[in-house]
């Protein structure tokens, strides 16, 4: 690249990885660091402390870090959550709920499945009946924000059932933590799974489980099902200021700064920002004549699934938007040729949202 040239900004309106601030991106340039040195121990402990501090749960929870995508942290939670003689109840209504089910199968867990159509919320009375009918159930596992469709599953209600029936709760909060409300105080969640590169506004490579301290005495006696993804061993080692395996040091640097930014904004402030920006986007979508996949009262703050207009293919729409600097997301599976998805996660400016709506409206009005 010639001197003076700048890279044109691409606005990522996919559900992660997200656009980040220059400060977060530049944090990776702090320099090389051995993960066995005290400097990395301090960095890791800083991240763990800031995570629980940001969500106001420092008394009740520990943060356990893992190098990998959000799926790595989710599998760490799933593989470590269940006593061998007990069973797990998986609620699934999208790709990521089904992924939890695949993990349970991979570890040969005794499993019960509540299977709903993609975009259809679970029926609470059916979940409760399953808990009544199967006394072996120890753990309920679910996705909070199912980005397959943008559906926000009824976490408070499921958590209330878990509390009522004394079940442990594993929640994939990967696409909701920092973007949608989660009341840890009212509805304790034993395993809340998150990642750096969505609503936390960090970079890919680090994910984590916020694990309820009261549950440690239960899981420490569960035989290890995985070497790399053993939550108990990671927790013990990280509490000692060490790490089991070689971490992705540079993304840890970036996450540390991203958490500083989150603490300054506050989680409440960020959720409110997401609520405002998605409101602006959805107003524009309606004015453009687009149809929503999910009813208004069931949508997340972070992503909107829209039906493809007649005569417009996803590939055509994607390419026109990308030419103008915006990346959107395709539907998955049975929705592949029926919907497109626009996320509002990450460091996106108001004028960029306005420009995206303008380009989108032009595309829909004048397909060619």
C-alpha positions in Angstrom: 0.0 0.0 0.0 1.3 3.4 -0.9 2.0 6.0 1.8 -1.1 8.1 2.5 -3.5 5.4 1.4 -6.1 4.4 4.0 -8.2 1.2 4.2 -11.9 1.9 3.4 -14.0 1.1 6.4 -16.4 -1.9 6.0 -19.3 -1.7 8.4 -20.0 -5.2 9.7 -23.7 -5.7 10.2 -23.3 -9.4 10.7 -23.6 -10.9 14.2 -19.9 -11.0 15.0 -17.1 -10.4 14.5 -17.9 -6.7 14.9 -16.4 -3.4 14.2 -14.2 -2.2 17.2 -12.7 1.1 18.2 -9.2 2.0 17.1 -8.2 1.8 20.8 -9.3 -1.9 21.0 -7.7 -2.7 17.6 -4.4 -1.0 18.5 -4.2 -2.8 21.8 -2.9 -5.8 19.9 0.3 -3.8 19.2 1.4 -3.8 22.9 4.1 -6.3 22.0 4.9 -9.9 22.3 4.5 -11.6 25.6 5.1 -15.1 27.1 2.0 -16.4 28.8 4.0 -17.8 31.7 5.2 -14.3 32.7 3.6 -12.3 35.5 2.6 -9.7 33.0 0.2 -12.1 31.3 -1.1 -13.3 34.7 -2.0 -9.7 35.5 -3.7 -9.2 32.1 -5.8 -12.4 32.6 -6.8 -11.4 36.1 -7.7 -7.9 34.9 -10.0 -9.4 32.3 -11.6 -11.8 34.7 -12.2 -9.0 37.3 -13.6 -6.6 34.7 -16.1 -9.1 33.3 -17.8 -9.8 36.6 -17.5 -6.1 37.6 -19.2 -4.9 34.4 -22.3 -7.1 35.1 -22.3 -6.4 38.8 -21.9 -10.1 39.7 -18.4 -10.1 41.3 -19.7 -11.6 44.6 -21.6 -14.5 43.0 -19.6 -15.4 39.9 -16.2 -16.2 38.5 -15.1 -15.6 34.9 -13.4 -18.6 33.3 -11.5 -17.7 30.1 -10.8 -19.9 27.1 -8.9 -19.3 23.9 -11.4 -20.0 21.1 -14.7 -18.8 19.6 -17.9 -18.6 21.7 -18.6 -22.2 20.7 -15.4 -23.3 22.7 -16.7 -21.6 25.8 -20.2 -23.1 25.3 -18.7 -26.6 24.9 -16.6 -26.0 28.0 -19.8 -25.3 29.9 -21.8 -28.2 28.4 -19.0 -30.7 28.9 -18.5 -29.7 32.5 -22.0 -29.2 33.8 -23.6 -32.6 34.2 -23.2 -35.3 36.9 -22.8 -38.7 35.1 -25.9 -40.3 36.6 -28.2 -37.3 35.7 -29.6 -35.9 32.5 -29.7 -32.6 30.6 -32.8 -30.9 29.1 -32.0 -29.0 25.9 -34.4 -26.4 24.6 -33.8 -25.8 20.9 -35.4 -23.6 18.3 -32.6 -22.7 16.0 -29.1 -23.6 14.8 -27.4 -22.8 18.2 -29.9 -24.7 20.4 -29.3 -27.6 18.1 -25.6 -27.2 18.5 -26.0 -27.6 22.3 -27.8 -30.8 21.6 -25.0 -32.0 19.3 -22.5 -31.3 22.1 -24.5 -33.3 24.6 -24.6 -36.2 22.1 -20.8 -36.0 21.5 -20.3 -36.4 25.3 -22.9 -39.2 25.3 -25.0 -37.4 27.9 -28.5 -38.7 28.8 -30.5 -36.0 27.1 -34.1 -34.8 26.8 -34.9 -32.4 23.9 -37.6 -29.8 23.7 -37.6 -29.2 19.9 -39.5 -26.2 18.5 -39.6 -24.7 15.0 -37.0 -22.1 14.1 -38.2 -18.8 15.4 -40.9 -20.3 17.6 -40.5 -19.7 21.4 -40.6 -22.6 23.8 -43.9 -23.4 25.5 -43.3 -22.9 29.2 -45.9 -25.4 30.3 -44.3 -28.1 28.2 -40.9 -27.3 29.7 -42.3 -27.5 33.2 -44.1 -30.8 32.4 -40.7 -32.2 31.2 -39.2 -31.3 34.5 -42.0 -32.9 36.4 -41.9 -36.1 34.3 -38.1 -36.6 34.4 -36.6 -36.4 37.9 -33.2 -37.3 36.5 -32.9 -33.9 34.9 -30.1 -31.9 36.6 -29.4 -29.2 34.0 -31.4 -27.1 31.6 -29.5 -25.7 28.6 -30.8 -23.1 26.2 -29.8 -20.2 23.9 -30.9 -16.7 25.0 -30.6 -14.8 21.7 -31.0 -17.3 18.9 -29.3 -15.4 16.0 -30.7 -17.9 13.5 -33.8 -15.8 13.6 -33.2 -12.9 16.0 -35.6 -14.5 18.5 -35.0 -13.6 22.2 -35.9 -16.7 24.1 -37.8 -16.3 27.5 -34.8 -16.5 29.8 -36.5 -15.0 32.9 -39.3 -17.6 32.7 -37.0 -20.6 32.0 -34.7 -19.4 34.8 -37.6 -19.1 37.2 -38.5 -22.7 36.4 -34.9 -23.8 37.0 -35.0 -22.1 40.3 -38.4 -23.6 41.3 -37.4 -27.1 40.4 -33.8 -26.8 41.7 -32.1 -27.3 38.3 -28.8 -25.9 37.1 -29.0 -23.6 34.1 -26.6 -23.4 31.1 -27.3 -20.4 28.9 -25.7 -19.5 25.6 -25.5 -15.7 26.0 -23.0 -15.4 23.3 -25.1 -13.0 21.2 -27.0 -11.3 24.0 -24.4 -10.5 26.8 -24.1 -6.7 26.8 -26.9 -6.2 24.3 -30.0 -7.6 26.0 -31.1 -7.5 29.6 -30.0 -10.4 31.8 -31.0 -10.3 35.5 -28.3 -12.4 37.3 -29.6 -11.3 40.7 -33.2 -12.4 40.3 -32.6 -15.5 38.2 -29.2 -17.1 39.0 -27.7 -18.8 36.0 -25.0 -21.4 36.8 -23.2 -21.1 33.4 -23.6 -17.9 31.3 -21.5 -18.3 28.1 -20.1 -15.2 26.3 -17.5 -14.1 23.8 -15.3 -11.1 23.2 -16.3 -10.3 19.7 -20.0 -9.5 19.8 -21.7 -7.1 22.2 -18.6 -6.8 24.3 -16.9 -5.2 21.3 -13.6 -7.1 21.4 -11.9 -9.2 18.8 -12.2 -13.0 18.0 -10.1 -15.4 19.9 -11.2 -15.2 23.5 -14.5 -16.5 25.0 -15.6 -17.1 28.6 -18.0 -18.7 31.0 -19.4 -16.7 33.9 -19.8 -19.5 36.4 -21.7 -19.2 39.7 -19.4 -19.8 42.6 -22.0 -21.8 44.6 -21.9 -24.5 41.9 -18.2 -25.1 42.1 -18.5 -27.8 44.8 -20.9 -29.7 42.6 -18.8 -29.7 39.3 -15.4 -30.3 40.9 -16.3 -34.0 41.4 -17.6 -34.5 37.8 -15.1 -36.6 35.8 -13.4 -34.7 33.0 -15.0 -35.3 29.6 -12.5 -33.1 27.8 -8.8 -32.2 28.3 -8.9 -28.7 26.7 -12.4 -27.8 27.7 -12.5 -28.8 31.4 -14.0 -25.8 33.2 -13.0 -26.9 36.6 -9.3 -27.2 35.7 -9.3 -23.9 33.9 -10.9 -22.2 36.9 -8.5 -23.7 39.4 -5.5 -22.8 37.3 -6.7 -19.2 36.5 -7.4 -18.6 40.2 -3.7 -19.4 40.7 -2.8 -16.8 38.1 -1.8 -19.3 35.5 -3.2 -20.8 32.3 -3.5 -24.4 31.3 -2.6 -23.9 27.6 -1.1 -21.2 25.4 -3.7 -18.4 25.0 -4.2 -16.0 22.1 -2.3 -13.2 23.8 -3.1 -10.3 21.4 -6.9 -10.7 21.5 -6.6 -10.8 25.3 -5.0 -7.3 25.1 -7.9 -6.2 23.0 -10.5 -7.6 25.3 -9.0 -5.8 28.3 -9.4 -2.5 26.5 -12.9 -3.4 25.3 -13.9 -4.1 28.9 -12.6 -0.7 29.9 -14.9 0.8 27.3 -17.8 -1.2 28.5 -17.2 -0.2 32.1 -17.1 3.4 31.1 -20.3 3.1 29.0 -21.9 0.7 31.5 -23.8 -2.4 30.5 -27.1 -0.6 31.1 -25.9 2.2 28.8 -24.8 -0.2 26.1 -28.1 -2.1 26.2 -30.0 1.2 25.9 -27.7 2.2 23.0 -28.6 -1.0 21.2 -32.3 -0.5 21.9 -32.2 3.0 20.3 -30.2 1.9 17.3 -32.3 -1.1 16.5 -35.4 1.0 16.9 -34.0 3.4 14.3 -33.2 0.5 11.9 -36.6 -1.2 12.3 -38.4 2.1 11.6 -36.4 2.3 8.4 -37.1 -1.3 7.5 -40.8 -0.7 7.9 -40.7 2.5 5.8 -38.9 0.4 3.1 -41.7 -2.1 3.1 -39.7 -5.0 4.5 -41.4 -7.8 6.5 -40.1 -9.0 9.8 -39.7 -12.7 10.6 -40.1 -12.4 14.3 -43.0 -10.6 16.2 -41.9 -7.3 17.8 -42.2 -8.5 21.4 -39.9 -11.5 20.8 -37.0 -9.7 19.0 -33.6 -9.1 20.5 -32.0 -5.7 20.6 -29.0 -6.9 18.5 -30.3 -8.5 15.2 -33.2 -8.3 12.9 -34.3 -11.1 10.5 -36.1 -9.7 7.4 -37.9 -11.5 4.6 -36.3 -11.2 1.2 -38.6 -9.2 -1.1 -40.0 -10.9 -4.1 -37.6 -10.8 -7.0 -34.5 -10.0 -4.9 -32.0 -12.7 -4.1 -29.8 -12.6 -1.1 -26.6 -12.8 -3.1 -27.7 -9.7 -5.2 -28.6 -7.7 -2.1 -25.5 -8.7 -0.3 -23.2 -7.7 -3.1 -25.0 -4.3 -3.7 -24.7 -3.5 0.0 -21.0 -4.7 0.2 -20.2 -2.4 -2.8 -21.4 0.4 -0.6 -19.4 -0.7 2.5 -21.9 -2.8 4.4 -21.8 -6.5 5.2 -25.1 -8.3 6.0 -25.8 -11.9 6.8 -27.6 -14.7 5.0 -30.3 -16.9 6.4 -29.3 -20.4 7.6 -30.7 -23.8 6.7 -34.4 -23.7 5.7 -34.3 -19.9 5.8 -31.3 -19.7 3.4 -33.2 -18.3 0.4 -36.0 -16.6 2.4 -34.5 -14.1 4.8 -31.5 -11.9 5.4 -30.2 -10.6 8.8 -28.9 -7.3 9.8 -27.1 -7.0 13.2 -26.4 -3.7 15.0 -23.6 -5.0 17.2 -20.3 -3.3 17.6 -18.8 0.1 17.0 -21.1 1.5 14.4 -21.9 5.2 14.1 -25.3 6.8 13.7 -24.5 8.2 10.3 -23.5 4.6 9.2 -26.9 3.2 10.2 -28.6 6.1 8.3 -26.5 5.4 5.2 -27.2 1.7 5.4 -30.9 2.3 5.4 -30.6 4.7 2.5 -28.7 2.1 0.4 -31.1 -0.7 1.4 -34.1 1.3 0.4 -32.6 2.1 -3.0 -31.8 -1.6 -3.5 -35.4 -2.6 -2.7 -36.9 0.1 -4.8 -34.8 -0.4 -7.9 -33.6 -4.0 -8.2 -31.6 -4.7 -11.3 
